[in-house]
Amino acid sequence: MNSISENRSGLPGLFFWEILIPAFVFGILSIKWFVPSLSALLIYLFALLFIQPEKGAALLLLVLFGVGNWYGNFVLPPGPDAMPEWMAHREKVHLSGTIHSIRGVPGQQLKILLEDVVCDSGSGLTRLGGLLNWTWAHPDQFPYVGQQVVLYVRVKPIHGFRNSGLWDYDFYCRTKDIRYRTYTKGKMEKGGLKPYAPSGLQKLRANLREHIQKNAPPTQGGALFPALLTGDRFYLSNDSVELIRRAGVSHILALSGLHVGFIVALGFGLSWLAGLVYPLIYLRFSRLQLGILFAVIPVVLYLWLGQFTPSLLRAVCMFAFWGLLMFFNRGRVLLDGLFLAVILILAVSPLSVFDLGFQLSVLAVGGIALFYPYMLKLAPSGHGLLPRAMRFVLTLIYISLCANIALLPVLIWNFGVVTPNLLFNVIFVPVLGLFILPVCGIGGLVLSYISPEAAQILFSAGAGVFEWLLTLVQDAANAGMLPEFAVYRPHWEGLLIYFLLLGILFMSLSGRFNNARPLILPLILLFFLRLYGASCPERVRMDILDTGQSQCVVISGPGGSRTVVDGGGGFGNNFDMGRAVVGPWLTYGHLPQIDNIIMTHGDRDHAGGLAFLLEKFSVGRFYSNGDIPSGHVGERFEAVFRKKEIPTEVLNKGDQIILEPGLVLETLHPYTEFKGSRNNRSLYLRLVWNGHPLLAISGDLDRKGIKELLKNGEDITSNVLVLPHHGSAGSFSPELYERVKPEIVVAACGFLNRFKFVARKIVQELEKRKLHIYTTSGYGMLTVEWNKDGDIEVLP
């Protein structure tokens, strides 16, 4: 802690080479976000003119921006090739490949990357380029890197939820050259791991893992030790990980700078002990230098034990530069070490700049380097026990706060929620760094080779402490003391505004506000640019989000109202569509507010994502057909309705919802006495604007429900028809298509879904009627707009 305050009393001028690095970073980022990156570069150039002008810098910055763009495009791997016929038809194939890497994730799953993959479909061999992501749930054995495997599986191209303004999973996988994926559970069918002779180091790592597993208790506390020592979260449950996230201490599970810092602290502890045993050693090396030397071997061993994960490699790289600077008594340790590490990492792996872990590491260290010295001035002085204890607690809070000041917009943009629970860092970090990891983890692992009984005592003690911490978090959550908020997710202009304000704040703290005043001009320009981007003519808009094999429709009115019809869902108990997709999309450029939520029926693929919205958003009214979801999702619904006073209403045929003056949702099905299955009791809604019928939406209506809808001969015409039941064969109805008379037909269905929606006979019938069908599986998120005359436009 002291090195931070002693070396950074303010921000001295950057070295010339450090000034150039951001331009290179912006250039790499521009291969995906060209306009935002170029804008950031121009603002950076403008700021340099007033803050730290350097002769020739402008030209070099422009050149480095171009070099970064070229270099990023040059190393960017291609995406998946065209799908073979067997892949498009979801046929199982015999797959062989070599294990490239292995990662244990919560819920007893292995994420394994395979290289040199060859697929035998029976009609020939297909060699797949790039890497294949194999998820193996509940494996019956643990493989080795380099081992060959044979599987009998379905293979799909990498395909994420394609919604504008959200994290781009497809592009992220492309930066890693991951092009395909597959899944197995338990014992492998018609295949297995081929015999393999692991190297000595692989045997040693496997042996260490076995010793941890054998001596740590089979509890969630015991599951922490593989995560801390090897980065393997295999035995951690999703519930434990969620508690850690709610506590605001997710960083304890990602092997990174925090953990390397703990290991470095061991080196400094050894330096102190060496001085006690042989004080004359300080005549040759200072305690600081000796601590750095003693830390080298433990850090390298920890890097190896942690399997050279990218986050751990980044942390070790940063600490290596910091150690060198400190060893030779250089000042500006944090900032110069950070710049050196960034330029080395990006020179070797430029696409790391798209890795969220890299972004968070750099921003966190930068925030600490810039703001911690000013925070430290607020700590109490004195040498008594109480002032020292207060300084220790405040130091942990200040460091966490400084890091989060820099991380906030990136965290918000990526996750859409804020968990302002910094106080648990004061408990978790010291307990983890002073006791659980060094004493119980490393000590227990070493003792497991000498005295298993003693090792089990240490592991059990650490596990017990960690479980006590989890109990504290659970109690705090139950008492409502761990708030979590859905928040506004900024567009790129908002991100630049935030960092400009942060720069102005820092310059003001360092007594150079006059230098920062010109930055108010780009602030104003960005603000008005965002206002211009948010303005639009009087239109009604419909967005069908890409939520896989589920459905979520969002209607935006000309006056700014927003109505969500269904919220998507599915994908098991551990995936919340509302938290991961629907909620973040709704808060992109908007406050977390919804005027109306309408649930067509209670099936999970329509209702699952709504629970999060009801919990975290301000909701005007909730409408349904009276069918509430079952299971855990239903429990969340009931808890929300008990806690929040959200007006609810059951819709029946003939009911209308006035979204805005002139914009009405009509309920055309079901009538009150209708008897049918959950699917056939789905709401059928028609959106009408000033007399123009725009849109027809149903949930999972099948033949009986559609027949009931059609039998009375009412007008149900609409410009756009959202196909019932995702386009299932059971919802096939030429009479419906004839009566609706749509110009456009859309369907929400999953990519290469196992039901093979949209059914072939529906596609053929629509083609016969010369109606084009848009699917979320083929196009991603679908957007349709109507102007005040009812003219329709499908947006790309």
C-alpha positions, -999 to +999 in steps of 0.1 A: +000+000+000+028+024+009+045+021-025+013+035-041+012+066-019+050+072-019+053+070-057+022+088-068+016+120-050+000+134-082+002+127-119+035+138-134+037+142-171+036+110-190+066+098-210+063+103-247+060+066-254+032+063-229+013+091-246+013+070-278-001+038-264-038+048-263-038+056-300-027+020-307-054+007-284-081+028-301-068+015-335-073-021-324-108-014-310-117+003-342-119-030-360-153-035-342-162+000-331-148+024-357-168+056-350-165+054-312-128+046-314-120+074-339-140+098-318-120+088-287-088+093-306-099+128-317-109+138-282-076+124-269-057+145-294-077+176-285-069+170-248-032+166-254-031+200-271-040+217-238-028+193-211+005+179-223+014+190-259+043+171-275+058+180-308+050+155-335+026+136-312-005+143-334+010+127-365+023+097-346-010+091-329-028+090-362-002+066-376-005+044-346-043+044-348-039+031-384-013+006-374-036-007-346-065-010-370-043-029-395-028-052-369-061-060-353-076-069-387-045-089-396-046-112-366-084-115-364-093-151-372-120-159-397-154-170-385-169-204-391-170-217-427-202-224-445-222-251-426-219-286-440-253-302-448-250-327-419-245-298-395-275-278-409-297-309-405-285-314-369-271-349-376-248-366-351-213-372-363-182-390-351-158-363-340-122-366-332-099-339-319-070-329-295-076-311-263-062-276-264-072-264-230-094-273-201-113-251-177-136-262-148-167-240-143-194-240-116-220-267-117-195-295-123-188-287-159-157-287-180-152-262-208-128-279-232-113-264-264-105-290-291-082-284-320-075-304-352-111-314-352-123-339-379-160-350-382-171-382-399-207-378-410-209-412-428-207-396-462-172-382-458-148-364-435-150-327-427-120-310-411-132-280-390-110-249-388-102-231-356-112-244-322-143-262-310-158-255-276-169-287-259-190-284-228-188-316-207-213-317-179-208-341-150-178-358-166-169-393-153-131-386-157-107-357-161-087-354-193-053-339-200-043-312-224-029-329-255-051-359-251-072-371-281-109-377-278-136-393-299-172-381-295-205-389-311-223-356-310-241-328-328-219-299-338-230-263-342-213-231-353-207-205-326-239-185-324-249-162-295-279-139-289-276-113-317-291-082-303-280-046-309-262-029-281-253-061-262-221-080-257-212-097-289-205-133-280-199-143-316-172-117-321-156-125-287-153-162-298-139-151-331-111-132-314-102-166-297-106-185-330-134-206-314-157-215-343-179-244-332-194-259-301-209-292-288-222-306-256-221-339-237-233-350-203-219-378-181-203-408-197-195-403-234-217-421-260-199-441-287-165-426-279-141-416-252-107-404-243-078-422-261-050-436-240-025-408-232+009-406-215+009-372-197+042-353-192+058-351-158+044-316-152+009-327-162+012-356-138+024-333-111-005-309-116-030-337-116-014-350-085-017-317-068-053-314-078-060-349-064-044-339-031-066-308-028-097-328-037-089-357-013-080-335+017-105-306+013-140-313+027-167-321+001-185-288+008-187-254-009-160-243+015-138-271+003-147-263-034-131-229-029-095-244-027-093-258-063-107-224-075-081-204-055-051-227-061-057-238-097-085-217-111-108-247-112-143-237-102-157-272-111-170-280-076-185-246-068-222-244-071-240-217-091-257-206-059-224-200-042-211-180-071-243-160-071-238-151-034-202-141-041-214-119-069-241-103-047-215-095-021-195-076-047-164-098-044-165-118-077-129-109-082-119-135-055-127-163-079-108-150-110-071-157-106-057-123-112-038-094-096-055-099-063-042-135-059-008-127-073-006-099-048-013-124-020+016-146-033+039-116-035+030-108+001+044-142+010+077-132-005+077-100+016+069-121+046+099-143+039+120-111+035+109-100+070+117-134+084+151-135+067+159-101+083+150-115+117+172-145+113+201-128+095+199-090+098+231-084+078+214-095+046+198-060+045+233-046+039+232-063+005+195-060-004+169-038+010+138-055+025+118-044-006+144-059-030+146-091-010+108-094-009+107-091-047+134-118-051+116-142-027+084-136-045+097-146-080+096-184-075+062-186-057+046-163-084+060-185-112+048-217-095+014-201-090+012-191-126+019-227-136-005-242-110-032-218-123-026-232-159-014-199-174-049-185-177-050-152-195-060-132-164-032-147-144-007-141-172-017-105-174-014-101-136+020-117-135+032-096-164+021-064-146+037-075-113+069-084-131+073-049-144+063-034-111+088-056-094+116-045-117+108-009-112+107-012-075+139-034-074+158-006-091+142+021-069+122+037-098+093+059-090+059+059-107+057+022-102+020+016-108+016+038-139+048+029-157+044-008-149+009-007-162+019+009-195+048-015-199+025-045-193-001-032-217+023-026-246+038-061-241+005-078-240-010-060-270+022-065-290+019-102-285-019-106-284-036-074-297-071-089-296-068-091-258-081-055-258-116-071-265-113-093-234-133-080-205-108-093-180-081-073-197-102-041-198-111-045-161-075-051-150-062-021-168-089+003-157-088-010-121-051-004-118-054+030-136-081+041-112-060+031-081-029+048-095-048+081-101-072+084-073-059+064-043-033+091-032-061+116-029-084+091-010-055+083+014-055+119+026-089+112+041-076+085+064-070+093+101-035+099+113-019+086+144+001+055+156-023+040+181-041+007+176-074+023+167-060+047+140-040+018+125-071-004+124-092+024+108-065+031+082-063-006+073-101-008+068-103+025+050-074+015+028-093-016+016-124+005+010-105+033-008-086+009-031-119-009-040-136+025-045-108+039-067-109+007-088-147+008-092-147+045-101-127+035-133-146+003-138-182+015-133-192+024-169-176-008-183-193-030-157-226-013-163-224-016-201-215-053-199-239-064-171-266-037-168-267-040-130-249-024-101-242-041-068-228-013-046-217-037-018-181-027-012-181-034+025-178-071+021-144-065+005-132-054+040-140-089+053-134-112+023-101-098+011-080-099+043-095-132+054-088-147+020-053-131+017-040-136+053-056-169+062-076-190+037-052-189+007-017-188+024-023-208+056-052-232+047-047-234+009-009-234+003-002-247+038-027-275+035-015-285+000+021-287+013+011-307+044-010-331+023+023-347+012+036-349+048+007-353+071-027-357+055-044-355+089-029-320+095-037-310+059-073-319+064-075-298+096-062-268+077-084-273+047-114-278+070-106-247+089-104-226+058-136-242+044-154-235+076-144-198+075-155-194+039-189-211+046-194-187+075-187-158+051-212-172+027-237-175+055-231-138+063-238-129+027-269-150+026-282-134+058-275-100+045-293-108+012-323-121+031-324-090+052-324-068+021-289-054+028-273-063-005-291-041-030-288-046-067-301-022-093-308-023-130-293+009-144-291+030-175-266+015-200-249+042-219-242+044-256-206+050-267-211+088-263-220+083-227-189+062-221-167+089-235-186+116-214-180+096-182-142+092-188-140+129-198-156+139-165-133+115-147-103+133-164-117+167-154-122+155-118-086+142-116-071+174-131-091+194-106-078+173-077-043+178-089-047+216-091-048+218-129-085+226-136-075+254-160-058+228-182-090+207-181-115+235-189-111+230-227-124+194-222-158+209-216-162+215-253-161+178-263-183+171-234-210+194-248-205+181-284-209+144-272-240+154-251-258+170-281-247+141-304-264+117-280-295+139-279-295+139-317-291+101-318-320+096-294-344+118-314-366+102-340-397+110-360-432+099-348-431+062-352-442+029-337-415+003-333-415-034-327-384-053-317-384-091-314-353-099-294-331-129-302-336-150-271-330-184-287-359-208-286-381-184-268-400-152-275-398-116-263-415-087-282-410-050-273-433-023-285-422+013-284-448+040-289-443+074-307-446+092-273-419+070-257-440+043-240-425+008-239-444-024-236-429-058-232-449-088-245-433-120-230-397-120-218-381-151-233-366-178-211-356-214-209-320-227-208-322-244-174-323-230-139-288-214-140-295-190-169-317-159-164-328-145-198-340-114-181-307-106-164-285-117-193-303-104-224-337-087-220-329-064-191-296-051-205-312-046-239-341-026-224-317-003-204-294+004-234-299+042-236-330+040-214-338+041-177-350+008-162-387+016-167-414-003-185-450+010-189-466-024-194-456-060-192-479-085-209-474-123-204-493-143-231-491-175-210-470-190-182-446-213-202-410-207-192-398-198-227-422-168-226-423-160-189-388-168-176-372-135-184-400-114-169-392-123-133-360-102-135-378-073-150-405-074-123-378-075-096-354-048-109-375-024-131-401+002-125-432-014-140-464+004-147-489-025-151-487-063-155-512-081-177-516-118-183-542-145-192-543-155-155-517-182-160-487-178-136-455-198-142-447-228-120-415-237-102-387-213-092-399-187-118-434-187-103-419-183-068-401-152-080-433-138-095-452-144-062-424-128-042-424-097-064-462-092-062-460-095-024-432-070-022-440-044-049-474-029-056-476-036-093-511-033-107-521-066-123-550-075-146-562-106-163-571-101-200-599-117-219-614-113-254-626-078-259-603-061-234-581-032-246-549-017-233-543+019-243-506+022-246-507+059-257-535+081-272-543+063-305-521+033-298-541+003-286-535-034-279-567-054-285-572-088-269-588-112-294-583-145-275-592-162-252-628-156-241-635-160-204-651-195-206-626-210-231-613-244-221-580-256-235-544-263-228-519-237-214-507-231-250-542-227-265-552-202-237-524-179-248-533-143-254-537-132-290-531-095-293-535-070-321-517-036-321-537-007-337-525+028-342-550+055-353-571+028-369-541+011-387-538-026-377-500-030-373-491-062-355-505-095-343-488-113-315-497-146-299-479-169-275-481-206-283-515-210-298-520-243-315-548-257-337-576-255-311-568-220-300-564-207-335-597-224-345-614-206-317-599-173-327-611-176-363-646-190-358-665-157-352-653-140-384-640-108-368-615-085-385-580-097-374-560-081-402-525-069-394-494-057-413-471-080-394-479-115-380-457-130-353-462-167-360-479-186-332-458-212-312-426-201-329-438-216-362-445-251-350-463-276-372-491-277-347-499-240-353-501-244-391-532-225-403-536-213-439-569-197-428-551-176-402-526-164-428-555-156-451-575-137-425-546-117-411-533-107-446-498-098-433-472-080-454-445-095-433-443-127-412-418-131-383-410-159-360-390-162-327-371-194-328-337-208-319-307-213-342-307-250-354-334-257-327-342-293-320-379-288-329-369-277-364-390-246-362-402-229-384-419-261-397-413-268-433-450-268-443-455-234-429-425-221-449-439-236-480-474-222-474-460-187-469-438-190-500-469-200-520-485-168-507-454-148-516-449-138-480-413-134-468-406-148-434-380-133-410-367-155-382-346-145-352-326-177-358-316-164-393-315-126-387-310-121-350-331-094-335-359-082-358-370-046-359-401-032-377-412+004-377-444+021-389-448+058-396-479+078-389-495+068-422-490+031-413-462+025-438-440-003-428-402-006-428-380-036-417-347-023-403-314-041-407 
